[in-house]
C-alpha cells in the first residue's frame, strides 16, 4: 500500500525541501516517512533518521546525537548509515571546549550533501529535547537552495507535547509543506489496491476492488496500519485468490498495541470500558462507568475515533472483540457489574443488563440480591422468562442462608420448570428437603407437587401432599392448592372430587407466580366442564372443554390446562374435533419451545393420529414426545404413552417392537388409574393380534375389573371409560376368535347400552363386531354398511378399513363379486394410507382365502367352448384392463379384442363385462394360476 496522500508529496523538496506531517499515531505517519525515505533512496539520497522519545526528553542533544551518529557512519565510507556509535559524545564535547557549534554540524551536513542529496527525518517531534529543537530550527531556516531536505512528523492527540514553539516556527517558513494525516477513505483504499497490488490489476472486476475496499474500511475504519495487517494476511493466504479477509490474532494484537502505545492517561482502561458498553456506549455512560469527567471521556472517544476504531459511538465489532479478549483486561468483571448498573439506571433493555451480569457469572457490588430479584419480577411481568431464569441462576449462587436460598430456588423452579428439565431435576430434591424442614408455605408446596409430578418424581409428590394439605387452610391462594389436588388425582388415574375443591373469588388468586400461574381461571373453567359432564350433557361439556382449550397460551397458561382439556375430550370421544387447536399449539411452540409443553402436545397429537388411522404420524409423535421427555420422567402417565405405542406398533404389523415396549417396566401406581386401564387394553390388543387368545381374554377381563374399581366411589357417574378404552369390543373379538358367539353378543349389547346417543368410532366398531355374531346374510350386510357409514362420518379410517375388509368378504360370500372386489380394493388402499401392516396382511389373505368362490372348472362346462385366445382376453378383462390395454398386452388389434369379448359374452350367456366379473372372475383366475 502506498501513502494515501501521495499527490501532496510530489516535488515537495523543490519548494525548499521542508515537509511537516501532523496526525495521530498509528494512522500511517511513521509508515509515510519510511516510504519517503525509500523513495529518496531510489534517487540516490542519503537518509538520516531520528526519533523523539518521551522518556528521553530531558536528555540534551538526544535527537542531534542520533543524527551525528549516522553522519559518522556515512563519513567512514558506508553507502548507508550503519548506526555505529561515535568516538565521543556531543554532550561531553559541549561541556568542554565550545568549538562544536550548530554551524559546524551544519557544515558537516553540507559536506555530505555535496556528494549526494541528504534527507533528515525526525519522527515524533513532540518529545524532541530543547537543544535539538534549536538545531532543527537552525537547519530549517537554511534549507532554501541546498540539497538538504528535512521531513518532520508530529503526533497529535498526546497528553504531553513539547513542540508547540517549534511547530509554530516551522510552519511560519514559506517553503514548509504541511500534510495533515487522516484515515483512509474507501476510494483511497480502492485506488491503492488497484495501483499497487497485481491481483487487482488488468481484467479484475472493478466491483470486486470496491467490495474489498469496503470490507477493509468497515474492518479498520481506514487505519493504514490495520489495512496493511489485513492485506498481509490476505496475501499470505494459501488460497491464490481468497475472497474473504481474515481477522486473525495479528489484527487483534495490532489493535491492542495501538491502544497501549497511546500516552493518554487512562486510555487503555477507557477503551476497555467502551468495549464493555458495546452498542450502548456514550460519553455520559463512559464517564459514569469510570468515574471521570465528561472532558476526559470525550478525549478517550476522540482518540479512539482518530484511530478509526469507532463507528458512531460504538467500537467496530472486531476491535471490540480484540479489547474484550485482552489478557491484561483484569477488571472485566468489575466493569461488567458497573455497566449493568449504569444501564439499569438508564432504563436500558433488560436483556442488556442481564448480559453484563451473566458475563461476570456472579453478583457483586453495586448489586445485591434484592436488586436482582427486583429485576426478576420485572422480567416475569414482561414475559421474559428466559431472562428471569438467567438472573435467578446468578442469585442462587449469591443467596445467603437456607431460607433465602430456598426462596431463590423456588422462584427459579417456577421460572424454568417448563424449559430446563435438567435444572429442575437438580432443584426438586433440594426443595423437597426444604419442604420437610418447614421452610415452604402451602402455595410453594402446591407448586412443588405439580413440578414433581410433571418431572416424574411421583414418590416425592406423594410425600409432599400431606404437608400441603396440612398448611392449605392457612393459604391465601387456595387455587394453587386446588390445582395440585386436581393434578395429583388425574396423575394417579383417580377421578377428581370437584365438590371438595375450594376456589377463592378474590383477585389475589389470580396473582402470577411465574409462567403458567393463571390457575384460578383454569379451575373455574374446569368446573364448568365437570357439571354438564356429570349431568350427561355431552355437547355442553365438549363446548366448555373446547373453550378452555382455545384459551391456552403456551407462555402464560398452566400446562395442566392442556392435560385436563385433553382428558375431558378423550373421555367424551370428541378429541378429534379439537385437532385444529392442538395443531395451533404445536405451531406456537415453534416460537416458544418448552420440552414439557412439546411432550404433552405430542402425546395428544399421537392419540388423535391413532384414532384417525394415521399410524405413521402417531408413531412419529410418540417418538417426539419421548425425545422431549424421556420414559423415566413420565411416572405413572407413561402407561398411557406405552399403550399408544403398543397399539400403534401392533396395527403397523410390528409385533416384535410392540413386545419390546411391553417388556419395559411400568410403575405399579399406574395400574390404579385410567393409564393402567389403557395399558392393559393395549396389551390385550397385542395378544389378540398375535393369536394369544386366552391371554387377550384375560387382559380384557382385567380391564372390566379395573374399570369397575376405578369408578366404585362415584356410582352416579357409572363407567365413563367406554369411549377411551372400549374393552368390551376387545372382549367380544376374543370371544369370537374362541368360538363363543353368545359371549361376544352379550358384551357388544352391553357396549351399545353404554354408548351416548351421538355417533362415535366405538359405535362403528361395535356394529362391525355385532355383524360377525349373526348368520343372517342380509342383517350382516346391513350392520356392516351401517358400521362403514358411521366410521366414515367419524373419520376413523383404520376402523373403516377393517369394516370394509369384512364387508368385502360378506359380498364375496353372497356372490356379489364385483362389489367384493371394489370394496376390497378400497380397504387395501386405506390400509396402505394408514400404514396398517397388520390389516394389509389380512386384506391380502382374505383376497386369496376361503371366502372366495372357488367352484371348480367342471361346474362351468360352457368354459370349454372358449378358445385359448378368448380365455386370455377374458382374464385380462376381469383384471380390469381396457380393450386398448388388452390389445397391447396380447399384440392384437383393439377390434380383435372387441370380437373376442362379443364371442365370450355369447358363449357364457352374459350381457356385459360386469356380469363376467360377478359370475366367472374366480374361475378364470383359478385357470390362470393353474396355467
DOBATI-686805 format. One line per 4 residues: number of its first residue (from 0); for each residue x, y, z of C-alpha. Coordinates in steps of 0.1 Angstrom, whole numbers. Layout:
BEGIN
NUM) X:Y:Z  ...
! end
This chain:
BEGIN
0) 0:0:0  13:35:-9  6:65:12  -29:78:9
4) -17:114:5  8:106:-22  -2:136:-45  8:160:-17
8) 44:146:-16  52:151:-53  81:176:-57  78:187:-20
12) 116:191:-18  116:216:-47  98:241:-26  125:245:-1
16) 128:209:10  108:211:43  79:186:49  58:187:81
20) 34:158:88  7:160:115  -16:132:126  -24:107:153
24) -1:78:160  -8:46:140  -27:62:112  3:60:88
28) 26:88:99  57:67:105  48:44:76  47:75:53
32) 81:87:65  95:52:57  81:53:22  95:88:17
36) 129:75:27  126:46:3  116:69:-25  145:92:-18
40) 169:63:-16  158:53:-51  170:86:-63  204:83:-46
44) 197:103:-14  212:95:20  186:94:48  193:102:84
48) 166:92:108  159:104:144  130:98:168  119:118:198
52) 111:97:229  91:109:259  114:93:285  145:109:268
56) 131:145:266  153:156:295  185:144:278  201:173:259
60) 210:169:223  194:134:222  180:138:187  210:156:174
64) 232:128:188  212:103:167  218:124:136  255:127:142
68) 259:90:149  246:83:114  268:111:99  299:94:114
72) 289:61:97  284:79:64  318:97:66  335:64:72
76) 326:54:37  294:34:41  268:39:15  241:39:42
80) 244:48:79  250:17:99  241:30:133  277:27:147
84) 283:48:178  306:79:177  340:81:193  329:109:215
88) 297:123:229  283:156:216  271:165:251  305:159:265
92) 322:180:238  299:209:245  307:208:282  344:212:274
96) 356:235:246  327:250:228  341:249:193  314:223:183
100) 286:246:172  254:243:151  274:259:123  299:232:125
104) 273:204:124  255:222:95  288:224:76  292:187:80
108) 257:182:66  266:204:36  298:184:30  278:151:29
112) 251:167:8  276:179:-17  283:143:-27  247:131:-26
116) 213:146:-16  206:144:21  173:137:38  169:143:75
120) 138:126:90  126:134:126  96:114:139  76:124:169
124) 89:159:174  66:162:204  94:147:225  125:162:209
128) 147:178:236  152:215:237  188:218:223  179:195:194
132) 149:217:187  172:247:184  193:228:160  163:218:139
136) 152:255:138  188:264:127  188:239:98  152:246:87
140) 160:283:82  189:274:59  173:247:36  165:270:8
144) 188:263:-22  206:234:-6  205:197:-14  194:190:22
148) 158:181:28  141:179:62  109:159:70  94:161:104
152) 63:144:119  42:155:149  19:131:167  -14:148:176
156) -36:139:205  -8:134:230  -12:141:267  22:158:268
160) 38:176:239  69:199:239  69:211:203  44:239:203
164) 70:266:197  90:245:172  58:238:152  49:274:152
168) 83:284:139  85:257:113  50:265:99  59:302:95
172) 86:293:69  72:300:35  86:268:19  71:244:45
176) 48:218:30  22:208:56  4:175:53  -23:165:78
180) -25:127:81  -60:113:81  -77:80:80  -81:64:46
184) -113:67:27  -130:39:7  -120:54:-26  -84:59:-15
188) -82:22:-4  -96:11:-37  -72:33:-57  -42:20:-37
192) -54:-16:-42  -56:-11:-80  -23:7:-82  -1:-14:-60
196) -14:-50:-59  -11:-71:-90  -41:-92:-81  -63:-61:-87
200) -50:-50:-120  -59:-59:-155  -92:-76:-161  -101:-79:-124
204) -137:-66:-119  -139:-32:-105  -168:-43:-83  -145:-68:-66
208) -120:-40:-59  -147:-18:-44  -161:-47:-24  -126:-54:-10
212) -121:-17:-2  -155:-15:16  -146:-46:36  -112:-31:46
216) -128:2:56  -155:-15:76  -130:-36:95  -103:-9:100
220) -121:24:98  -94:35:73  -65:29:97  -35:24:74
224) -16:1:99  -46:-22:102  -52:-21:65  -16:-33:60
228) -21:-61:86  -52:-74:69  -38:-72:34  -6:-90:46
232) -27:-119:60  -48:-119:28  -17:-120:5  -1:-148:26
236) -32:-170:24  -29:-205:9  -57:-196:-15  -41:-179:-45
240) -72:-156:-47  -90:-156:-14  -124:-140:-14  -127:-131:22
244) -105:-111:46  -93:-129:77  -93:-112:110  -67:-131:130
248) -47:-127:161  -23:-104:144  -51:-79:138  -62:-82:174
252) -27:-78:187  -23:-47:165  -54:-31:178  -44:-37:214
256) -9:-24:206  -22:8:192  -43:14:224  -13:6:247
260) 10:28:227  -12:58:233  3:80:260  -30:95:271
264) -36:86:308  -64:61:313  -66:54:276  -64:16:279
268) -90:14:307  -112:38:288  -110:17:257  -119:-14:277
272) -149:4:292  -161:14:258  -158:-22:247  -178:-34:277
276) -206:-9:270  -207:-21:234  -237:-7:214  -248:13:244
280) -216:33:247  -219:71:251  -200:99:267  -222:102:298
284) -222:64:304  -185:62:299  -179:90:324  -202:74:350
288) -187:39:344  -152:51:350  -160:78:375  -143:105:353
292) -153:138:339  -171:143:305  -140:162:292  -117:132:298
296) -143:108:284  -145:129:253  -108:127:249  -109:89:251
300) -137:88:224  -117:113:203  -85:92:205  -104:61:195
304) -121:79:167  -87:92:155  -75:56:153  -106:47:132
308) -119:23:158  -153:39:163  -184:37:141  -205:64:156
312) -201:60:194  -195:23:193  -164:2:186  -162:-17:154
316) -171:-54:162  -136:-70:156  -119:-42:175  -143:-46:204
320) -136:-83:204  -99:-77:205  -102:-55:236  -126:-78:254
324) -103:-107:248  -72:-88:260  -54:-109:286  -44:-78:305
328) -80:-68:310  -83:-79:346  -110:-55:356  -135:-71:332
332) -159:-85:358  -160:-53:378  -166:-32:347  -195:-56:336
336) -211:-52:370  -209:-15:370  -220:-13:333  -251:-34:342
340) -259:-9:370  -254:21:347  -277:6:320  -302:-3:347
344) -303:33:359  -308:44:323  -337:20:318  -319:2:291
348) -334:-30:277  -334:-57:305  -316:-82:282  -286:-59:280
352) -284:-56:318  -287:-94:322  -260:-99:295  -235:-79:316
356) -244:-97:348  -242:-132:332  -209:-122:316  -195:-120:352
360) -211:-152:364  -218:-138:399  -234:-109:418  -212:-83:433
364) -212:-46:442  -230:-25:433  -256:-53:430  -272:-72:458
368) -298:-100:460  -329:-78:465  -320:-57:435  -316:-88:413
372) -349:-102:425  -365:-69:415  -351:-74:380  -365:-110:381
376) -400:-97:388  -397:-71:361  -387:-98:336  -416:-121:346
380) -441:-92:342  -428:-86:307  -429:-123:298  -391:-127:296
384) -389:-160:315  -355:-169:299  -341:-136:312  -356:-142:347
388) -341:-177:347  -306:-165:339  -308:-139:367  -321:-164:392
392) -292:-188:384  -269:-160:394  -290:-152:425  -289:-189:436
396) -251:-188:439  -253:-155:458  -280:-164:483  -271:-163:520
400) -288:-187:544  -311:-217:538  -343:-196:538  -330:-171:512
404) -316:-199:491  -349:-218:492  -368:-187:482  -345:-181:452
408) -346:-218:442  -384:-218:444  -386:-188:421  -361:-204:398
412) -382:-235:397  -413:-215:388  -394:-198:361  -376:-227:344
416) -397:-258:351  -412:-257:316  -380:-251:297  -350:-266:316
420) -356:-302:327  -320:-307:338  -321:-277:361  -355:-288:375
424) -341:-323:383  -314:-307:404  -338:-283:422  -366:-307:432
428) -346:-328:457  -332:-298:475  -365:-280:476  -381:-313:488
432) -357:-313:518  -365:-276:524  -402:-286:524  -397:-312:551
436) -378:-286:572  -409:-265:571  -394:-237:551  -421:-236:523
440) -456:-224:526  -487:-242:512  -486:-223:478  -449:-233:473
444) -457:-269:483  -486:-270:458  -463:-258:430  -436:-283:441
448) -462:-311:439  -471:-301:404  -435:-299:393  -426:-332:409
452) -455:-349:391  -446:-334:357  -410:-344:361  -416:-380:371
456) -410:-377:409  -443:-392:419  -430:-405:452  -418:-370:462
460) -452:-356:452  -470:-383:474  -448:-374:504  -455:-336:499
464) -493:-340:496  -499:-344:534  -477:-313:541  -496:-293:516
468) -530:-303:529  -519:-295:565  -509:-260:555  -537:-255:529
472) -563:-239:553  -538:-211:560  -530:-204:523  -543:-171:509
476) -542:-188:475  -563:-219:476  -565:-221:438  -529:-232:437
480) -536:-259:462  -567:-269:443  -548:-273:411  -522:-295:428
484) -550:-317:442  -566:-320:407  -534:-328:390  -524:-354:417
488) -558:-371:413  -555:-371:375  -519:-382:375  -528:-411:398
492) -556:-420:374  -583:-413:400  -614:-392:394  -613:-357:409
496) -638:-349:436  -647:-314:424  -672:-309:452  -644:-306:478
500) -624:-281:457  -624:-246:472  -618:-216:449  -610:-182:461
504) -631:-154:445  -606:-127:455  -583:-111:429  -553:-124:449
508) -559:-158:435  -550:-145:401  -516:-132:412  -489:-145:390
512) -462:-168:404  -442:-172:373  -451:-188:339  -484:-207:337
516) -498:-195:370  -533:-184:360  -548:-213:379  -579:-197:392
520) -595:-191:358  -584:-226:348  -601:-243:377  -632:-222:372
524) -634:-234:336  -628:-270:345  -658:-269:370  -679:-256:341
528) -669:-288:322  -674:-310:352  -710:-301:358  -726:-309:324
532) -704:-340:321  -719:-353:353  -754:-344:342  -750:-363:309
536) -750:-331:288  -722:-342:265  -725:-314:240  -723:-287:267
540) -693:-304:283  -675:-306:250  -683:-269:244  -667:-258:277
544) -637:-281:271  -630:-266:238  -634:-231:252  -608:-239:278
548) -586:-254:251  -589:-224:229  -578:-201:257  -544:-218:262
552) -513:-197:258  -481:-216:260  -463:-187:277  -489:-178:303
556) -513:-207:308  -509:-235:333  -496:-266:315  -524:-286:333
560) -549:-268:312  -540:-289:282  -539:-321:302  -573:-316:317
564) -590:-304:285  -574:-334:267  -587:-358:293  -622:-345:292
568) -624:-345:254  -609:-380:253  -634:-394:278  -663:-379:258
572) -649:-393:225  -645:-359:209  -608:-355:208  -605:-354:170
576) -629:-324:167  -604:-303:187  -575:-313:164  -571:-277:149
580) -565:-263:184  -538:-288:192  -522:-281:158  -521:-244:166
584) -504:-251:199  -478:-272:181  -471:-242:158  -470:-218:187
588) -443:-240:204  -420:-235:175  -416:-199:185  -416:-206:223
592) -402:-241:228  -407:-259:260  -399:-296:265  -428:-302:288
596) -454:-285:266  -440:-301:235  -441:-336:250  -477:-332:262
600) -489:-318:229  -470:-346:210  -488:-372:231  -522:-356:223
604) -513:-354:186  -503:-391:187  -536:-401:202  -555:-381:176
608) -534:-396:147  -541:-431:160  -578:-425:162  -578:-411:127
612) -558:-441:114  -526:-422:106  -503:-448:122  -471:-433:108
616) -478:-399:122  -488:-414:155  -455:-433:158  -435:-401:150
620) -455:-380:175  -448:-406:202  -411:-407:194  -410:-369:196
624) -428:-369:230  -403:-394:244  -374:-374:230  -387:-342:248
628) -395:-361:280  -378:-395:284  -396:-426:296  -384:-424:332
632) -396:-388:337  -433:-395:330  -440:-415:361  -475:-431:361
636) -487:-415:329  -461:-435:309  -486:-463:310  -509:-443:286
640) -480:-435:263  -468:-471:263  -504:-481:254  -504:-457:225
644) -471:-471:213  -481:-507:216  -514:-502:198  -496:-482:170
648) -469:-508:165  -494:-537:166  -515:-521:139  -484:-513:118
652) -476:-550:117  -445:-547:140  -454:-571:169  -418:-577:179
656) -413:-540:186  -446:-539:204  -434:-568:226  -402:-549:234
660) -424:-519:247  -444:-543:268  -412:-556:283  -403:-522:297
664) -413:-515:333  -445:-496:342  -448:-480:377  -472:-501:399
668) -492:-470:407  -502:-467:370  -525:-498:374  -547:-479:398
672) -559:-454:372  -570:-449:336  -534:-451:324  -531:-486:336
676) -565:-495:321  -553:-482:287  -521:-502:290  -538:-535:298
680) -563:-529:269  -533:-523:245  -517:-554:258  -549:-573:251
684) -550:-560:215  -514:-571:210  -522:-606:223  -552:-607:200
688) -532:-598:170  -506:-625:178  -532:-652:183  -527:-655:221
692) -564:-656:225  -567:-667:261  -541:-641:272  -561:-615:253
696) -593:-625:270  -576:-624:304  -564:-588:297  -599:-576:287
700) -614:-592:318  -588:-574:338  -600:-542:321  -635:-550:332
704) -624:-554:368  -602:-523:368  -629:-502:353  -654:-513:379
708) -630:-505:408  -620:-472:392  -655:-457:394  -668:-475:426
712) -666:-443:447  -687:-423:422  -715:-447:412  -736:-419:399
716) -712:-414:371  -710:-451:363  -683:-463:339  -670:-435:318
720) -642:-454:302  -662:-470:274  -651:-443:248  -615:-440:260
724) -610:-478:264  -636:-499:245  -625:-531:263  -659:-547:257
728) -652:-546:219  -618:-563:226  -635:-589:248  -661:-596:220
732) -633:-601:195  -616:-626:218  -649:-645:223  -654:-647:186
736) -619:-660:180  -625:-686:206  -659:-695:191  -681:-681:219
740) -705:-662:198  -731:-658:226  -705:-643:249  -694:-618:222
744) -731:-609:216  -737:-601:252  -706:-580:255  -715:-560:225
748) -750:-554:236  -737:-541:269  -714:-518:250  -742:-504:229
752) -762:-496:261  -732:-476:275  -727:-455:243  -741:-420:241
756) -767:-411:215  -741:-393:194  -722:-414:170  -686:-423:177
760) -660:-446:163  -669:-471:191  -704:-472:176  -690:-483:142
764) -666:-508:157  -694:-523:178  -717:-527:148  -689:-544:128
768) -683:-569:155  -720:-574:160  -723:-583:123  -700:-613:130
772) -724:-627:156  -753:-632:131  -758:-658:105  -784:-638:85
776) -766:-625:54  -790:-596:50  -786:-584:86  -749:-589:85
780) -746:-567:54  -769:-541:69  -748:-539:101  -715:-537:82
784) -729:-510:59  -741:-490:90  -707:-495:106  -689:-482:75
788) -712:-452:72  -707:-444:109  -669:-447:108  -667:-427:76
792) -687:-399:91  -665:-401:122  -633:-400:102  -618:-433:117
796) -600:-445:86  -583:-475:102  -615:-489:117  -633:-481:84
800) -607:-502:66  -614:-531:89  -651:-528:83  -646:-526:45
804) -625:-558:47  -653:-577:64  -678:-561:40  -659:-573:10
808) -658:-608:25  -696:-606:30  -701:-595:-6  -680:-624:-18
812) -699:-650:2  -731:-637:-12  -717:-640:-48  -716:-602:-53
816) -681:-605:-66  -679:-571:-83  -688:-553:-51  -665:-575:-32
820) -636:-567:-55  -643:-529:-54  -647:-529:-16  -616:-550:-11
824) -596:-526:-33  -608:-497:-12  -599:-514:20  -564:-522:7
828) -559:-486:-4  -570:-473:30  -547:-498:48  -518:-486:27
832) -526:-450:35  -528:-458:72  -495:-477:71  -515:-506:87
836) -493:-536:81  -515:-559:101  -546:-550:82  -528:-551:49
840) -518:-587:56  -554:-596:65  -567:-580:33  -542:-600:12
844) -550:-632:30  -587:-627:26  -583:-619:-11  -569:-654:-16
848) -587:-671:12  -617:-694:16  -642:-666:13  -638:-666:-24
852) -659:-685:-49  -636:-715:-56  -661:-735:-77  -641:-759:-98
856) -639:-756:-136  -662:-786:-140  -691:-767:-126  -689:-744:-157
860) -689:-767:-188  -695:-736:-210  -659:-726:-205  -649:-755:-227
864) -664:-736:-257  -638:-708:-253  -606:-708:-272  -573:-702:-255
868) -571:-667:-270  -606:-659:-257  -596:-672:-223  -566:-648:-222
872) -588:-619:-232  -614:-628:-205  -587:-630:-178  -573:-595:-187
876) -608:-581:-188  -616:-595:-154  -584:-579:-141  -598:-546:-151
880) -578:-538:-183  -593:-517:-210  -597:-530:-246  -567:-509:-257
884) -545:-523:-228  -555:-558:-237  -546:-553:-273  -512:-540:-263
888) -505:-569:-239  -516:-596:-264  -502:-579:-295  -536:-579:-313
892) -558:-550:-326  -585:-534:-305  -611:-546:-329  -600:-582:-324
896) -603:-577:-287  -639:-565:-292  -647:-595:-314  -632:-619:-287
900) -653:-602:-260  -685:-605:-281  -680:-642:-286  -671:-647:-249
904) -704:-629:-238  -724:-651:-262  -708:-684:-252  -710:-676:-214
908) -745:-662:-217  -737:-628:-201  -746:-593:-212  -716:-572:-203
912) -683:-571:-185  -698:-566:-150  -717:-599:-154  -685:-616:-165
916) -668:-603:-133  -695:-614:-110  -701:-649:-123  -667:-661:-136
920) -639:-640:-120  -629:-667:-95  -629:-695:-121  -609:-676:-147
924) -583:-666:-120  -580:-702:-109  -574:-712:-145  -548:-685:-148
928) -530:-696:-117  -531:-733:-127  -515:-723:-161
! end
